[in-house]
Amino acid sequence: MSSSQSLLIRHARIILPNGELMVGDVLMCDRQIVEVAPKISIATPTREIDAEGLTLLPGVIDPQVHFREPGLEHKEDLFTASCACAKGGVTSFLEMPNTRPLTTTQEALDDKLQRASHKCLVNYGFFIGATGENLPDLLSAQPTPGIKIFMGSMHGQLLVDEEAALEAIFARGDRLIAVHAEDQARINQRRQEFAGIHDPAVHSQIQDNQAALLATELALKLSKKYQRRLHILHMSTAEEAELLRQDKPSWVTAEVTPQHLLLNTSAYEKIGTLAQMNPPLRSPHDNQVLWQALRDGAIDFIATDHAPHTLAEKAQEYPNSPSGMPGVETSLALMLTAAMQGQCTVAQVVNWMSTAVAKAYGIPNKGAIAPGYDADLVLVDLNIYRPVRREELLTKCGWSPFEGWNLTGWAVTTIVGGEIVYNKGQLNTDVRGQALTFL
């Protein structure tokens, strides 16, 4: 082992793979964790971090983001988004196909991978998008975590809302299918019913709980028929959570966003269209049921659905205002703050934001602090609270729905592949992540 490539963290409060806490040291070399022990003796490493009083977690894997490149770089790009990831303790991400051009071919996927290799400070993977007409690409594209299907809430060519077209995708191949589950027919009907209303709060009535439940029921039906690996993105309703609690095959997983756990329809009054997302925010009752489903395993993990738009775009009158909000910078601090408030444990946050994601998507050597695992880590401070400030955000869109929230567990140091990419407010923009692999 060459000490010139090593990094040693000392005196950290380490969350071990079994969820237990150990105060000790972690040695990294050649992108991997080499040793985890109460005390590690080594000839002087090139770099050493004294982590006294800090908690060491596996880096967050955010499995649903929209980073807008190519084609929509005025909102965000792979460089700015990966800077925001590093600041938020996110060391890997899986990005969605609704860019311009759409990621629906091997060529488009290769283009994104090439861009990311030059621009991304953290590790990356990209979904292939279903159009209903690109089945050969869906079967053959590599490397990708899976197929993304927009069952609803319109997305041009990416909208696949007819059952026959959906069934054709579920029936062939064995690749993971991740669905945005909203019923487009119901949304269209309710959009007509509520036409002419410009209060953004009506968004949650147009794309209501029933629209989400109908689509999730259909996806589950097709998944069971073909025993096809299914992942339900950004689950938002109590009804969906109860459905999975009663009927969840072993090959089905689901995620929830911090927004759907922590925000509800009351946010429209406070922040207007900044609270508008798809699927929409729900009721306080939905918040409670989603929390319980996450704790008891009906929902498997957390994703942000980071979907930035400029403040000028968001300032348009509803329904011309776009849906989506940024999230990679605040997700870990939000969840760790919830842990400090007794909603869950820090070990559960680690599972939901790292370990379970790596397992669900078959990402090897990620999501745990143990020898042989990749050295993707984040040191957080659980003793200091700091508010979310717009002027401190690194996302290009420059705002957060959680502005003013007082949070703990902010990243102090983020490490990607054994390299310090973020430390005490400073980015190292020379670090580059790697393309993720999927088993």
N, C-alpha and C positions, 0 to 999 in steps of 0.2 A: 504494500500500500504506500502510495506516495503522499507524504504529508502536504505537499504543495497543492493537492486537490481536495484537502479535507476541511471540514467545518465541524466545530464542536460546540454544542449548546450545553451550558452547565447550569445546574441548580434550578431547572424548570420543574413546574408541576405538570407532569406528563400524564395525559389520558391514554391508558394502555388499551390494547384491543379488547380486553375483557370488561372495559368500562371503569376499571379501578384507577385510582390516582397514585402516582409514585413521584416523589421528588428525586430528581436524578439528572443524568446526562444522556445526550444523544450524539453519536458520532456519525458523520456522513462522509462518503468518499465516492467519487465517480458516479454522481447522480443518485446514489442509493444510501439507505440507512445501513450502517455496518454493525452498530452496537447500541444497545439501550441498557443502561445499568445505573444503580445508585451513584456510582463514582467510576469514571473512566480515566485511566492513566494512559497518556500518550506523549510521545516526543512532541515538542511544540507544534501545534497545528498552524496552518497559514492563518486561519481565522477562528476566533473564539468569541462566543456571545455569552455574557453573564445574564442569565434569565431569572435571577432571584426575584421572586414575587410574581412572575408571569406564568401563564398556563400555556402549554404546548399542545396543539391539536393537529390532526391531519389537515392538509389544505382542503378547502371546500371544493367540491366538484359541482358546478351549477349545470344541471342537465337540460335547461331550457332557456335559451337567450336569443335575442334578435339583435345582431350587431351591425346590420344595415349595409354591409359592404359585400358585393359591389352594388352601386346604383343609387344608394340613398345616404351617401356619406355626409350630407349636411346635417343629419340627425346624430350620427355616430359612425365610427369606422373601427377596424380591427385593432389599430394601435390605441386609440383613445379608450375603447372598451376594455382592452387588456390592461391598460394602466389602472382603470377603475377596478378591475378584478383584483389586481395586485394590492391595491389600497384596502380592498374589502376582505382580503384573506382567501380569495377565490384563486386556486392554482390550476384549475382545469375547467373547460366549458364545452357544452354541446350546443351548436348553433343551428337555427332553423332555416328552411329553404326559401322563405318569401323575400328574397332579395331581387335585384334586377341586373342581369337575367335571373330567373328562378333556378334554384339548384335541383334540376330534374334530370340531368344527364351526367355521365362520367366526366365529360369535358368541363361542365360547370363546377362539379365537385373538385376536380383537379385544380381549377383556377382558384378556388377558395383556399385550398390547401397550400398552394404556391404563395398566395398573398399572405396567409397566416405565418408561413415559415420566415418571411421577411419582417413581419410587423408585430407578432404577438409575443408579449412578455410572459405569457402563461401557456399551458398546454391546451390543445384544441381538437375538436371533432365536429363534423358537419353532417346533418341529416340529409337524406335524399327525399325530395318531395314528390308525392303522388299526384298525377293529373287525371287519372282514369284512362290514359292512353299511353302511358310510358312503362308498362309492366316489364318489358325486358330490362330497362334501366334499373327498376326497383329490385329486380332479382340479381343483377350482376354488379352494381356499383360498389366500389371498394376504395378506401376503408370508410365505413359509415356505421354509426350506432344503430341506425334503423330507418324505417320509412315513416315520414310524417304525413298524416292525412288530416286536412281541414274538412271535417264533416259539416261544418257550419261556420257562421259568421263571416261569410263571403271572403274569398281570396282569389278572385279572378280564375285563372286556369287551375289553381290549386284546390278549388272547391270540388270535392267529391261527395255529393249528398244523395245520390241515387243508390238504393240498396243493391241493385244488380252490379253496379260498378264497384261498390265496396266489396261485395262478395267475390268478385273476380280477383281482387287483390288479396283478400284473406285466404282464398282457396289455393294460391300458388306460392311455393317457397316456404321458408321457415324463419325468415328475418323478422326481428321485432317490429311491430307496428305501433306507433305512438299517435294517438288521436286527440285532436281538438274536438271535444264532444259537445256540439250544440246543434239542435235541429233547425236547419235553414228554413224549411217550409213554415214552421211555427213562427220563427223570427220574422219572416216576410209578412205573414198574416198580421202579427201584432204591430209591425212597423206601420202598416196601413191604419190599424185601429188608433194608434197614438200619433198619427201624422199631425204636424203643425205645432206640436209641443216642443219648446226649446229648453225646458228645464232638464239639465243632464241627469237628474235623478230618475227620469223616465227610462233611461238606458237599462236599469235593473228590472224594469217591468216588461220592456220589449223582449229582452233576452232573459226570460225569467227562469225560475228553477225547473219548470216543466220542460223547457227547451233543452236544458242540460241533461235532465234525466232521460228523455226520449232517446237522445243520441247515445248516451252511455249504455242504455239497455240494448240498443241495436248493436253496438260494438261488442258488447259482452256476448250477445247471442251468436254473432258470427265467430267470435273467438272460441266459444265453446263448440260450435259446430265443427270447426276445423282444428281444434286444439292448437290454435295459433297464438304465439306469444304476443300479448297485448299490454300496452302501457297507456293509462289514462292521464293525459296532461292536465295540469292546473284544475283539479277537482274543486268545485266551489259550493256545492249544496249539501244540506243535511240528507236529502233524499238519495243522492248518489252514494254518500257514505253508508247509509243504512242498507242500500242495495248490495254493496260490496261486503258489508258485515254478514249478510245472510247468504251471499252467493259469490264467492271469490275463488275461482280455480287457482291452483298453485302456479300457473304460468301467467297470471295477471298481476300487474303492479299498478300503483297509482301514486300521484304526487299532489302536493298542495303548495301554494305560494304563501309567503309571509303576509302578503296583502289580504288574502282570503281568511287568514287566521286573525289578523290584527286590525283590519279596517272593515267597516260595514257601510250601509247606505247613509248613515249619518255624515260620512265624509263629504258627500256632495255639497252640503250646506257650507262646509268650512273651506273646501278647496275646489269646488266646481268641477270643471272638466278635467282637472288634474287627477280626479278620482275615477275617471272613465277608463275602463279596460274590458277586455274580453277573455273569459266570461266575466260578467260584471261583479261588482261587490254585492254582497248579500246581507242578510239580517244578522243581528247579534246572536240569534238562535243558531243560525248556520255556523257562525264562528265557533260556538261552543261544541257543536256536534263534530265539526272538522277537527278541532283540537283533540277530542276524545278518540276519534278514529285514527288520528296520527299516533296517539299514545298506545292504543291497543293493537295497532298493526294493520287495520283495515286500509289505511293509507301508509305507504312505505317510506316516502322521503319528501324533501323540500326542493323546490326549484323557484327561481325568481320570475321567469317569463319577462326578463329585462327587455323592454320594448320602448325605446326612447323616441320622443317627438320633440320638436322645438317648442319653446314657449309661445312663439307666434302661431304655430299650427294649433296648439292646444287652446289658444285664445279665441279661436273661431267659435261661432255660435253652434250649439248642438242642433242637429246631428252632423254638422260639417266638421266638428272637432274629431280628431282621430283617437282611437282607443289604444291604450298602452301607457306604461310607466317604467322608469328605470328602477333597477334593484340590486345590482351586483355589489355596490359599495356598502349597502346597509344591511343586507340579509343576515350575515353572521352576527353582527352586533344586535340586531333586533331579536334574533333567536336566543342569544346568550342573555340578553336583558330579560326575556321571558323566563329563562331558566333561573335567573337570580330572583325573579318574582314568584317562583314556585310552580310555574306552569309545567315544567319538565326539568330534567337534569342535564348537566353539561354533557354527560356521556350519551344521552339520547340525542342531543343536538349533533354530536359527532357522528352518530349512526345515521341520522336523517340527512346530514349535509355532506357526508363523505363515504362512510363504509357501505351503506345500503345502495347508494348510487353506483358505486364501483361494481358491486355484486349484480345489480339489476342489468347493467349494460355490459357486463363481462369485461371490464377494464382491468387488466392484470396489474398487480403490485401497487394499487392505489387504495387510499382510504384507511390506512392504519399506520401506527408508529411501531414498527417491528423490523428486525434485521431482514434484509432482502426486499423490503418495500422501497418504492421511490421516495426520494428526499423532497417531497412536496409538503411543506409544513407551514403553520402560522402560529406565532406567539401573540397571545392576547392579554390585555390587562383587565381583570375582572374587579379591580378596586377603584377605578376612576370612571366617572360618568361625564359624557360630553355631548352637547346637542348636535343634531344634524344641521349643518350650515350650508346653505346654497353655495356660498363663495368658496367653500373647501372641496366641493365635488369635482371629480375628474371626468365624469361622463360628459360628453360633448354637449348634451342637451341642457345641462346646467341646473337641474332642479330635482327635487325628490318629493313624493307624496308624504314623506315622514319628516319634512323640514320642521325643526323646532323640537322634535322628540329627543328626550334626554336618554342616551344609551350607554351601556357599558359593553366590554368585550370587543372594543375596537382593535383591529390589527396593529401591533407595534412593529412586528417584523414578519415579512412573508418570504418564504423560500421556495424556489422552483428548481427542481433538479439539482439540489445542493447549492444553488446560487442565491444570494440575497437580492431579491428583486425590489423589495420595499423595506425601508427601515426608518422609523421615527419621522415620517412625513416626506422622506426622500425616495424617489424612484431611481433604480438603476436600469436605464432604458437600453443598456447593452445586452441584457439577458434575453434569451429567446426560449420559449417553450418548445415542446415537441408535439407532433401529431399523435393522438391517442390511438391505441390499437384495441380491437374488440374481439373477444374470443367467442 
